[in-house]
Every structure is written in C-alpha cells, then in structure tokens.
C-alpha cells in the first residue's frame, strides 16, 4: 500500500480540534491498495461526504439562484470593454487594472498584482495571394514571434508537403528560395501543434524563404487560426503564418499533381522587446490557515489578438475570480485561503506562471496545498481531472463524487487543461483541471471565432459552481492534500 503520513481524526473531533486551530496535529496513514483501489479511512470518507449539503447550496445559488447568469454577464462586460488582450498590449494592462478594481468591489481580500516579464509581438498588415496558376486570396494569420517579410512582400514558388517526415526526403536544393506549405492531417491538438511551433525552423534549415501551415484545428469554415511558434537558435528567422485548412489541402493537392504555383506573401509583423505585465490575484482568506496551505484557482487573462478571448481563456479566468466572489457572498469561508490567480503571458509560453513560481519558490511547500486551472473551455462540465500522488488521488475521487447535482462526477487522470499550474504539478504538487464537453473547442481556438457567441450562460454558471464547490471542499478539509514535491 502506498501511503503517506496525514492528519486525521474522527469527524466530531476534527471540528472540535479545528476550532482550537490544532486539527493538523493528528495523523494517520492511508492510500491506494496494491490493486489500485482506494483505501481511505472511514472517518475521512464520512467527512468528505458530509460536504454534500454545502455543495448543493453552492450549486443551487450559482446555477438557479441569485447568481445565475452573472458569470456570463461579467465575462461579456470584460471582453466587450477590452477586446483581445495579447501580451504586451495596452488592452491587456487596462483589463488587469479593471479586474483589480472589480475584485475589490466584490470584497475579495489581498487583491494585488505581481509582475511578470512577457514577450511583445505586434501583428501588422498581412496578405497572401496565390498568383500562379490563378489568383486567389489566401486568408492567413501570422504566428506569434514571426518576423515580417521585406516591404512589398515576397513572391516565391510553392513546395507543399503533408508531414515533416515527407519534407525530410526532399533535398535542400529543391527547397531553397521557396515558400513551404505544411498540410498535416489533424490527429489531435497535442500531436499536430508541433507543425505550428516548428515549421519555420524546419523549413528554414533547407533554405525556404517562408513557411505556411494548415491551421491547427479539426474543422474549418475558411478561418485561419493563430498561435505561438518558436525559432530554433541556429536557424535564419523566416516569416511563418497559418492558412485555412481548405487552402492548405488545396495547395497540397495541386502540388502533388505537379502544378507549379507561386504565392505573393506580405507580412509586416514585428517582434518587440519584452515588457513587464502582471498576474492578477485576489483571495478569500481562510479562517484557520491564512498564510499556508493555499488552494489556487486559476485561468489566464491574456489572449491572442484575434477574436476576444472569451473562450481562451476568459471563461476560465472568470470562473476562478467569481468562485471566490460567490463563496464570500454566501458567507462560506473555508479553513484554508482560496487564491484566484489570473495568469498573464500564457499564450506565448506560460510566462506568468513561471514568474509566479520563481517569486514564491522559497516558501512553496508550505504555501501551496492544491492547484486548479481551467484552460480548455468552459462548456457544460463533465467533472474534474487530476494529477498528484496516489493518496491525493483517492481523496480527490471522493470529492468529485459530490458533484452529482451538476451531473459532473467524471474523474480522469492526468490533467489536460492546466498549463500554468504545470510549473507545480509536474513536480509533485496535486492539481486539477476542468473536464467539460469541449469537443468543439478547437473549432474556435486562436481564431476570430473566439467570442461570446461560443459561451452559454447556463453552462458557464455550472462551471463556476463546480469550481467554487470543489475549491471550497479542498480548502475546508481537516487534512492537507498529500504531495511528493521535487525541487
């Protein structure tokens, strides 16, 4: 049996000891049995199940009661006021100031920001046109950190491939001076996104003058998707952009038929010097453990510069903020502090999370109990996924069972939607992300379609209720979540 030393006593004594501020002085061991099933002490299971009335109250108030619809309204006000919030932009910094003010109005505590240096990239005029064998506009979006073309653009012959493996078979002399089009088959975001991040470097190594990539999406109605790309250190930087699924497939078909094609590409995109942005923080201070054992709920406030970032990740940021607002308004204050963090600079490479980790590293083992992050949609919730050791998993499985009023009792491991908190969860801190019915998430991801039209008020309420209820239970338990932290 895998086990760790944890604090535990019977339910009645737990509450008595907690009122004296010494609940964490009692210990016991538990964990998973060798066959993988959980073996929690009966008293702990009873304690967790005792939270069902509180969970029911949280769900009813947020989904059906006084707070119904407010999360959607608040998100709409945010994105309607500031629009897209790309790292380094004035819109993002004004949105951060706005959230600070609103968190204070909501009565959250210890509201403040913490600095993080983020990349700054500015999209300029962008145009691509197939000029041979016929003229056709090719909608495109430059990828983050891409350099621009010379003024007036470039006109070059097209070479199109389906995969990096296919490209490896083509001699450099056949690539030199050409625009390379990569049209990979969609497998999944995790498998296919490598073309977006690495296409420019792969093409540049063989002398290409630019790279165009099929948008990283399983479905398209002629809309390009953007995202971050990364130049390798030892290559010449060349312009790179995503084109639509339809155009990428068309160019690949024509190339395989042996047709000669030319594209006129013009991009005035500009990488700029890094700037200082801010993570945004508000708290619901615990009744007993105010400086240690913090439960973090989070999402990122920045977005790409197309669409308005309602889905990625305005919804995740909003449910993290409003979970605290609603708990405080309901008079529900757990033993541990719940801290909402709205990360900055996530889209370019988790810069907000990295800065926060470094700033808090000296005290992190005492400071952090559990991490939540929502960054893969806020559609109808299904449950929660988890990463952590076997003991914490057993506890969290029981907590997820409480979410029956939301029909959100699914449990999966590991997490899929917690990029910023991976700074901690990959080192042994326990964490969770939101499971939701997000089958269409990548239809809108990083595109002009990421607007309030994809956010449903009722589903957003359910996500906020799930977030508030799960965070409250974790924060109020008589025991801290087990962790096996590596440096």
N, C-alpha and C positions, 0 to 999 in steps of 0.2 A: 504494500500500500504506500503510495506517495503521500507524504504528509508534511505539514509544517506546524510550528507552534503558533497557536492563535488564541485570542482572548474569547472566553466563553463562560457562561453560567446559565442557569435556568432562567426562563423568561421573567418570572417575577423578580428574582434577584437582580437581573440585568437592569431593569428600570430603577430599582432602588439604588443600586450602586452608581448608575449613571447620574442620578440627581446629586450624588455626592462628588461627581467628577472623577470616579475611580473605576469605571466599568472595565477599562482595558488592563486591569491588573489580574484578571482571572484568565487561565489558559486551559487549552485542551488541544487535541490533535484530531485531524480528520482529513479526508481527501477522496481520491478515487481508488476503488478496489482494483486488483490486478486485471480483472476482465474489462475494465473501462467504465463500469457503472459507478455512480456516486455513493458515498457512504457518509453523509452528513449526520452529525448528532441530531437526535430527535428534537432537542430543545431549540437548536438553530433553525431547523425546518419549520418548527411551530412559530418561532419569532418572525421569520420571513412571511409565512402565510398570514400572520396577524396584521400585515400591512394592507390586506385586501380592501377593507373599508376606506382607508385613506386613498388608495389608488382609485377606487370607484368615485370618490368625491372629486379628485383631481380631473379625472376623465369627464365626469358629468359637467363640471363647471366650465371646462375649456371647450368641450365639443357641443354641449347642449345649453349651457347656462350663460352667465353674464359675459364671458369672454369669447363666446362663439363669433367667429368672423373677424376678430380683432387682429389676429396674426396676419391674415391676408391684407387687411386694410393698412397695417403698419408697413408691410413689405411693399405694397403698391405706392405708398407715400414716399418711401425711401428711393425706389427706382425711378419714380416719376419726377422726383426732385433733382436727382443727381445723374441719372442715366448710367452709362457704363463707367466703371471705376478701375481702370487699368493702373497698375503700379507706376508710381512716379507722376501721376496726373493730379491736376488741381481738383478734379471731381472726387477722386478717392479721398484726398485730405479733407475736403469740405464734408464729405459723407462721414468721416471719422469724427469731426467736430460735432456734427449733427447727432450721431449716436451717443456721444458722451453727454450732450445736453439732454437727450431724451431718456437715457438711463437714469440720470439724476432726477429728472421729473418723475420717473417711475418709482423713485425711492430706493433704488439699488445702492449698495454701500461700497465704499472704497473704489469709486469709479475713477479710472485714470487710463493713461496710455503709456506704453513702453516702446522705445524706439527700435527700429529695425532698418538696416540699410537694404535697399531693394534695387533691382535693375530698372533702368528707364529707357524705354524704346518707343519711338514715335512713328506711327503709320502715316505715310504721305500718300500722294497720288499713286494709284496702282492701276495698271491696264495690261491685259494680254489679249492678243488677237491672232488667230490663225490667218496668215496672209497667203499661204500656198498649200494646197491647190485651189482653195477658195477662201473667201473672207468670212470669218465667224468670230464673234466676241466670245471670249473665254472668261467668265466670272472667276475671280480669284481673291484670295486673302493672303497677304504676306505673313510669314511665320515669325513669331517673336524672336528678336535679336538679329533678324535678317538684315544684311546690307542692301542698299539700293543698287539700281543699275546706273550707268553713266547717264547724264542728261540726254534726253531724247530716246533712251532705251537701247535695246539690242535687238537685232534681227538675226536669228540663227536657225539652223536645221534641227529637226526634232529626231531624237532617238528615244523609243519607248520600250519599256520592259515591265514585266509583271512582278519581278522579285529581285532582291539583292543577289540571290543565287544565280539567276539568269544574267544579271549585269556583270557578275564576275567572269563570265565566259566571253565577254566582248573585249577585244584588245583596245588598249588606250588610244591607239591611233584612230580608231573608229569613233571614239567618244570626243576627242579633242575639238573644242570650238562649238560643241552642240549644246542644245537645251535638252536635258534628260528628263523624261516623264516616267515616274514610277506609278504604276496602277496595280497595287497589290489587291488580292482577294481579302475581303473582310473575314477574319477569323474570330477575333474578339478585340476589345479595345487594348487589353494588355499585350496581345501578340502583334497587333497591326500598328500600334502607335510608334514603333521603332522606325517606321518609314518617315514619319513626320520629324522625329527628333534627329535622325542621322542621314537623311537623303542628301543634304547639301554637302556634307563631308565625304560621303561615299562617291558622289558624282564628281566632286572637285578633285579627288585623288587621280582621276583619269583625264583631267583637263577640260571638264564641262564648264560652260560659262554660266549656267543657271540650272536649277532643278525645280520641277513642278511635281506635286504629289497629289494623288487621289485623296480627297477629304476623308478623314478617319471617322467614318460613320457607316452604319449598315443600310441606311435609307436616305434617299435624296429626292428633292423636287427642284434640282438645279441650283442648290445653295451651297457655297463653299464654307468650310469650317477652318478656323484658325487654331493656334496653339503654339507652345514653345518649341524651339529647335535649338540644338547645341552644336556649335562648330568644334571640331577637334582641334587641338592646339597646333598641329603640324600641317594644316591644310590652308590653302588660299580661300578666303571667305567669298562665296558667290551668292547671288540672290536666290531665295527659295520661297515658294508660296504653295498653298493648296488650291487646287482647282476642283470643280464638281466631279462627283462620281461619274456622271453621264459623259462629261468631256474627256476624262481620263480613259474611260473604257473605249470611247470612240477613237481617240488618238492611238491607243494600243492596237485596235483592230486595223486601222489604216496602215500603221507601220508594219504590221505582220503581213499585210497584203503587198508590201513592197512599195507603197506610195511615198513619194518624197514630200515632206511638209516643212514649212517654216513658220515660226511664231515671232511676232513683234512683242517684246516684253519690256514694260517700263514700270519701275518701282522707285519711289522717292522716300523709302523707309529709312529711318536714321537711328542707329544705336547711340544713346547718350550716356553721359557719366552717371553712375549710381547716385541715388538720392536717399534721404532719410524719410521713412514712413513710420507708421506706428501700429502696434497691436492695441486693440481696444478691450478694456477689462471692466467688468462690474461684478459685484459679489452679493450673495445672500449669506451673511456671516452666521456661522454655526453657534449653537447655544453652549457647546462644551469644548470643542476642539477648534479654536479660532485661528490658530497660526500653523497647524499641522493637519495632515490627513485630508487635504483639499480634494474635492471632486470637481473636475473640469468638464464643462460642456462647451462645445465649440463648433465653429464653422468659419469660413473665410469671407471677409468683406470685400476684398478686391475681386475684379472680374476681368474678362477680356474686353476689348474696346469695340466689339460688335454686339448687337443685342443690348440688354441692360443688366445681365447677370442676375435675373430673378431666380432662375433655377440653379445656376452655378456661380456663386453659392449663396445668393441672397436668402433663399429659404432656409438653408442650414444655419446661417448666421442668425436669422430672425428667430427660429425656434429656440436657439441657445439663449439668446437675450431674453425672450419673452417667457421662457420656462421659469426664470427667476422672478420676473415681474408678477406672473400669476401666482406662484407659490407664496410670495410675500403678501400679495393682496388677499389670499385665502387664509393668512395667518399661520402658514405651515413653514416652520423654521427648523431644519434638521440639526442634529448634533454637530455635524461637520459643515464647514463652509462649502457652498457650491459657487464656483467661479466660472462666469461666462467669459470666454476669450474669443474675440473676433479677429482672426489672423489677418495679416497683411502679406502681400507678395507671394501668395501661394502659387499662383498660376505660373510664375517664372521659375519656380524651384523650391518652394517651401521655406522662403527666406524669413517669414515672420516666426514660424515655429523654431527655426534654427537659432534665431536671435534670442528668443524666449528661453530656449533650453540652456544656452550659454549663460544668460543672466541669472538663472535660477539653479544652475548645476550644483553650487556648493551646498545647498540645503534640500536638494530634490528628493532624497529618500525619505526625509521626514515630512516634506511639504506635500507630496502628491500621493493620493490614495487610489484614484481611478480617473481615467480619461474617456470622455465621449467626444466623437466628432461626426457630423453629418455633412458629407460632401459627395453624394451620389444620387441626389434627387430628394424631393420631399413629396412624393406621390403617396398613394394610400399605403400606410405602414403594414408590414407583414410581421415584424418582430425586431430582434436585435442580433447582430453577430458579435463575436468576442475573440479577444486574444489575451493570453495570460497562462499562468500555470494551472495544473490540474485542480488544485484546491479552490482557486478563484473561479475556475470554470464551473465547478459544482455549485458554488454559491450563486453565481450569475444565472445558471439554468433555472434555479428556483425563483429568482426574481422575475425572469421573463415569463414564467407561468402566471404571474399576477396580471398580465396584460390582456387577459381574456375579454374584458369589456370593450377592447379595441379590435378584437379578433387579430391580435398581433403577438402571438405566442411562439412564432417560429424562432429557432435558435440555430445559428451556423457558426462555424469557426474555420479559418481565422477571419479577421475583419477585411472588408473590401473598400470601405469608404472613409478611411481615417488617415489621409496623407500627412497632415501636420503633426498629429499625435504619434506618428511612427517614429519621431525622434525619441519617444519614450517607450512605446510598446515593443519596438524591436530590441529593446534592452531589458525587458522583463517586467515593465510596469503593465498592469492589467488595463484593458480598454475595450471599447465597443463602438460600433457604428450602426447607422440606421439601415435596417432591411426594409425596402419598400418596393412597390410594384412599378419598377422603373424600366420596364422593357423598352420604352421609347426614349429613354434619357439621351442616348447618343444620336437620336434624330435631331435634337436641338442644340446639343453640346457645342460650345465655342462658335456658335453661328448667330446670324441676325434673328433667328427664331427663338432665342432665349429671352422671352418676355413674360409678362404677367399672364398671357394667354395660356401658358402651359401649367399655371398654378391654380389648383382647385381649392376654394376656401375651406370646404369641409375636410378635405384630406390634409390640408395644412394644419387645421385645428387638431386632427388626430395625431399628426406628427409632433406637434407641440405638447399634447397631452402625454404621449408616450415618453417624450424626452423629460418632461417635468416629473412624471411619476417614477421613472427608472432612476433618475438622478436623486430624487428625494429618498428613495428606499436605500440606495447605496450609501448616501450621505448620513442616513439616520441609524443604520445598523449598529448594534452593540460592538461589532468587531470591525477591524480594518480589513480591507481586501488583501489577501496574501500576494506577495510578489517576490520574485527572484531577480534582483536588479544586477545587471552588469554595468561596468563603467562606460 
